[in-house]
Amino acid sequence: MNFAKKIYLLLISLIGVHVLILSSLQFTAWPEMLSFPYMINNGFTIYKDFHHVYQPLLTFILLGVYKIFGFNLLTLKFFTFTLIVLIDLMIFLNLKKLTKKNLLSLSVLALYVFLQPIFDGNMLWYDVAVILPILVSVYFLKSNLFMSGLFVAISFLVKQQAVLIGLPMFIYLLVTKTKKKDVLSFIYGCALPVLVLATMLQAAKLFPDYLFWTFEFPLLHLPKIPGYAILPNSREIKIFAVVAATLLAGFALNYKKLNEDPVKVKFYLLLSILFFLVLSAFPRFSLFHLQPALAVFVILLGVLMSFNRKFFIVLIIPIFFLWKNVLVSSNFEDRFYGAGEKQFASELKSRSIGEKVYLLGPNSVEYVMSGTIPPKPWIENYVWHFEIPGVQEKMIDGWKIDPPIYIYWSKPKSGNWHDLATYQPQKIVKYINTNYIKIDEIDNVEIWKVVKI
């Protein structure tokens, strides 16, 4: 077997190890990853008939996948692991292109394989989905600027904060004295997907709703909602500090060699992208919001390790230190898709088959699991949705025309009025108490039936 075949065999084996590790850990099946495509599949119009505070691309890709393979957890996991495999591949290709060293690229990818679960990566969320187009864009930078710009735009169509990486990439083109026609090619690539989206939204008369949920809502309304902003906890600070210190140490040790190498400009570009990706993890911080930053981080480490192989040994120590936090999440049932959720969905299906229902508290994945739907418009019980002026009134107006026959209402827990398990939308609550009657209760969830239509 020649050397090239050995490298790719090792690459496949390493990717297999990554999937094996993730398969043994708790998977987070975020309800929106199933319920958003499910609602569209059942005649709901995105942005207009239900809240969707994200860009539309991932939701519609998932819709296509679910239509082929079915709306279930297995399909979600298959899609997630396939995406992560492609991310692994793009990290390797970027490292190989930058360092020209196969074994080094594999070694750095191995670091990523063990770091990625530490940052709560066993899930599909917009932060995970945006990694692939970002890495593809970086890979094509300079070699095919139209494709690079195209994938910058695609990353934006997955998550709007990704627009921030376009600025350092454009500056990079100017600093490297790229020809004007090539810069324009990059701009054309950026513009094409955005123009297609804008045209489709305008044709569907959804542009005002799109602008509200994806820009006005997060920029103007969310900052005013108490409890939305979340700062890192002590565990997250430790993990972030260890990883950041590793990068700073590597940079300090290799600063002189780095600045004597032609790769330095690309390194500083990636460092700028890393800064914006870390920034986009706030104000509602969680480790999984750092997943895009982590992918760029390991590429930067690979560049530094290309100057000093001994630096690799230094990296192993913090990974072993951090892995003790991952081991505690092994052998758990899937989050949001466990036995309790399945039992509730079974009850929901048997009691409400053929009727429209509204879940005031239970997760929206229960709609998918039970085969039920809410009336339009559908807004989940989140304080940052219902406390926007006019939203509760809009949903009540919809109920007056097409009411849910049953409302499944979780008993609020004690806590701040704006906490997720505590919050109760007062106007919705008043309407329910006036027009519905409690008929039963299952597992701390009250069942209310409409008495006035």
N, C-alpha and C positions, 0 to 999 in steps of 0.2 A: 504494500500500500504506500503510495507516494505521500509526500508531506502535505500537499494541498488537501487530499482526501482525509488525512488524519485530522487536519484542522477543522474541516466541516463535520466530521464525525464527532469531534469533541464539542463543537458548537451545538449540534443536535442533542447530544447527551446533556449538556448544560441547560439547554432550554427545557428538556424533559425533566430535569431535576427541579427546575423552577415550578413547572406545572404540578409536580408531585408534592412539593412543599405546600403550595397554595391549596391543593386538594385535601391536605391533612389539617388545615386551619379553618376557623370559622369564616364562612362566606357571608358578606353583608349584601342581602338582596334589597337594595333601596326600593321602596314601594313605587316611586315615580318611574323607575326604569321599566316597570311593567304596566302601571296604571295609565301613564300618559299615552303610550302607543295604543293601549286597549281602548281608551276613550275615543281616539281618532278612528279606530277600527269600528266603533259603534256609533259613528255619525257625529261625533263632537268635533267642532272646528277649533283648531289650535288658536290660542290667544283670545278668541271671541267667546267660545262656550266654556272654556276652563282656563284657570290660571296656568301660565307657563312662563316662568321668569328667566328662561334660558333660550339660547339660540336653537333653531329647530332641527338642525342636521342629524344629531344623534337620535332624537326621537323618531324621525322618519326612517333612518337606517334600521333601528330596532323594529319598527312597524313592519318593514319588509322581511326581516329575519323571522319575526313571530308568525307572519302569514304563511311562511314556508314550513317552519318547524313547530309551531304551536306556542300559545301564550303560557309558558310554564317556566319553572326554575331551571330545569335542565337546559333549555334553550338559552336562558340568560347566562348560565355558567359557561356553556360552550362558546358563546360569543365573547364573553369576558376573557377566557383563557386564550382564545385565538388572537384577540387584540393584544394581550400581554406577550404572546409569542412573537408577534410582529414587532412590538416595541423592543424586545430583546434583540431581534435581528437588526433593527435600525441602530441600536446602540453599538452593536458590534461593527456594522458597516461604517458608521461615523468615526469610531475609534480607529478602525483600519485605515480609513482615508486620511486621518490626521497624523497618526503615528507611523504608518507603514509597517506595523509590527503585529503579526497574527497572534502570537502567543500572549503578548501583552494585552491585546484587545480581548482575548478570551479571559485573561486573569481579571481584568477590570469588569467584564460582564459578570463574572462569578461574584464579585463584590456586590454588584447591583442585584443579582439573584437573591442574595442573603439580606441586603438592605431593604429591598422593596416591601417585603412583608412587615418589616418593623414600622414602616410608615403607613400601616393599615391599607395595604394595597390589594387585599383580596376582595375586590368589589368592582362594580362598574359604576362610575359616576363621571360627570363631565370633566373633572380634573384628570381622570385616568384616560378618558377617550381623547383628550386634546393632545396627549403626548405624541402619538404617532404622527399626525400632520406637522407638528413642530419639528420633530426629528427629521422627517422627510424634507422639510423646507431647508433646514440647516445643511443636510447632505447635498442638496442641489445648489446651494449658494455658490456663485461664481461659475460652476460648470453648466448650469441651465437656469438662468435667472427667471425665466417665465414660469418654470415649474416651481422654483423656490417661492416666488410671489403667490402662485396659485395655492400652495399648501399653507402659506401664511393666512390667506383668506379662508381656507377650509378650516383651519384651527379657530379662526374667529367665528365661523358658523357653528362650531361646536360649543365654544364658551367665549362670551364677549370680551372678557379680560385679556384674551390672547392677542387682542389688537395692540397691546403694549409692546409685544416683541417686534412689531414692524418698525418701530422707531430706531432701535439700535442696529437693526439689519440695514435700514436705509442709510444710516450714518456710516456703517461699515463700507457700503458701496462707494460712498463719497470719499472716505479716507483712503481707500485702495485705488482711487482714481479710475474707477470703472467707466467705460465708454458711455456716452450719453444714451446711445441706442440700447445698450444693455440695461441701463437703469430704467429706461422706459419699458423695456420688456418685463422687468420685475414689477413695475407699477401696473402694467396691463394684466399680468397674472393675478395681482392682488385685486384688481377691479372686477375681473370677469365673474367670479362666484357671487360677489356682493351685488353686482348689477342684475344677475339672474334672480337672486333672492328678492331684491327690491321690485323687480318686474312681476314676479309671481305674487308677492304680497299685495301690490297695487291692483293687479288683475282680480284678486280675490276680495278686494276691499278690506284688507286686514292691516294695512299699514299703520293706522292710528293705534289699534290694539297692540300690535307688535312693538311700536315705540314706547307705549305705556309700560308694558310688562318687562321689557328687556333693558330699557334705559331710564325712563322716568321713575319707575317703581324702585329699582335698586339705588339710584343716585339721589332721589329727593325724598322718598318715603321711608325706606328702611333705616337710614341714620336716625330718624326720629322715634323709632319704636324701641322702648326699653327691653332689655334682655336679648336683643338680636346680636350685638357684638359679643364675641367670646375671645378672651385672651388665653394664651397657652397655660395649661396646668403645669405642676411641678415635673411630672413625668415627661411631658412634651418638651419642656424647656431643657431638661437634661439631654434628651435625644438630639434636639436641635443644636445644643451647645457642643456636644461631642462631635457631631458631623461637621459643624461650621469650624470648630477648632482644627479638625483634621485638614480641611481645605486650606485654612490660613497657614498651618504649619508647612504643608507641602509647597505653598506659594512662597513662603519666606525662605525655605531651604533651596528652592530652585529658581529664585527670582533672576539671578544673573544669567543662568543658562537659557532661561525662557526668553529674555529680552535680546539674546543673541541669535535666536532661531526665527526663521520666517513664519513659523506657526503662531507667533506671539499675537499678531493682529486678530486671528481667528479665536485665539484664547480669550482675549479681552472682549471680543464680541460675545462669546458664550458667557463670560462673566457678567456682562451687562444684561443678557437675557435671563441669567440666573437671578439677578437682583429683582427684575420686574416680576418673575414668576414667584419669588418669595413674597414680594409685596402683594401680589394678587391673592395670597392665602389669607389675607386679613380683609375685613375686621372679624369675620366669624371663623376663628382659627380651629382647624383640626389637622392632624398629621396627614390625612389623605389629600388635603388641599395642597400639600407640598410634593405630591407625586410628580408633576411636571418638572419642578425644580430639581428633584432627586435625579431624574434621568439626565439632565444637563450637568448636574454636579459630578456624576461618575465619569462623564466624558472629560470634564476638566481634570479630574484626578488622573485619568489615563494619560493626558498630555504631560502632567507633572511627573508621573511615574516613568514616562519615556526618557526623562532626563536622569532619573535616579531609581533604579529597580528596588533598592533597599527600602524605599518608602512604602512598598507593598506590605512589608512585615509590620510596619507601624499601623497600617490600616486594619489589620486582622484583629488587633486587640480590642478596639472599640466595638467592632461588630459582635464579638463574643460577649462583650459586656451588655450590649443592647438586646441580644437575642433572648435573654431570660424573660423579657417582657412579651415576646412572641409566643413562647412555649405555653404560657397560661391560656392561650386562646385556641389550643388544639383540641380536637375531639368534641367540639360544641356543635349543637344543631345550628342550621343556617339562621342568621338574624333576620327577623321580620317574616320568616317562612318556616317557623318551627311547628311543633305539635299543637301548641295553643292556638296559633293562627289558623292552622288547618281545621281544628275542631270548631272554631268560631265560624269559619267559612261554610262548614257543613251545616251548622245550625242556621246560618243566614240563608243558605240556598233552600233548605227544607221549609223554612217559614215564609220566605218572601219570593218564591219562584214566580216569575212573570210580572212582578210588581217593581216599580221604581222605589229605591230606598236611598236614604242619606245617612252616611256614617259621620256622626259628630263625636269624633274621638278615635275610633278604630282606624287602623292604617288603610290607605287606599288600595293596597294589594288585595284586601278582602273582596273588593269588587271583582277583581280578576279571578280569584280562586273560587268565588261563588257564582260567577256568571251573571251578576246583577249590575245595574247601572243607576246612577242618580239622575234627577231631572237637570235640565239646563237652566241657568249656568251652574257649573259645579265649582265650588270653592272649598278647599280643605280647611279644617279648623286650625288655622295658624294665626297667631295674633298679628303677624306682619301683613297678612292678607285682609282680615276682617276689620282691622282698625284703620284702614284707608277709608277716608270719607266716601260714602255712597256705595261701598261694596256690599254691606249687609242688606241695604235697601234693594240693591239690584237682585240679589238672590231671593229675597222675599217676594219681589214682584214676579219673578219667574215661578215661584211656588204657587202663587195665586192663580196662575194659568195652568201649570202642570205640577201639582204637588207630589212629593214623595209619599207613598202610602204608609211606609214605615220609616221611622227614624231610630237608629241605634245610637244611644247616647251614653258615652262612658262617664262614670261618676268622676267628678274632678277631684284631684288629690290636693293636699294642703301645700301651700307654697305661695310665691309671688303671683299676683294676678296675671302676669304676662308669661309665666312659665308654660311650656307646651302641654304638660299634663294637668295644668290648673286652669288655663284660660277658658273663659266662657263668653262668646259673643252675645252681649246683652240684648240686642234687638232680635237676634235669631232665637234666643232663649224665650223672650217674651212672646214671640209669635208661636213657638211650639206649645208653650203653656196655655195659650188661648185657643189653638186650633187642633191640638192633639191630646190624646189621653194615654196614660201609661197602662200597658196591658200585661207586661211580663218583665222578667229580668234574667239574664244569663251571664255568669262570670263578671259581675260588677258592671255589666252593660245593660242599661234600661231600654226596653222596647216600647216605643210610642206609636200609636196608630192615629191616622187622621180621622177627625170626626166632622169636619166641615170641608166641603168641596164646592 
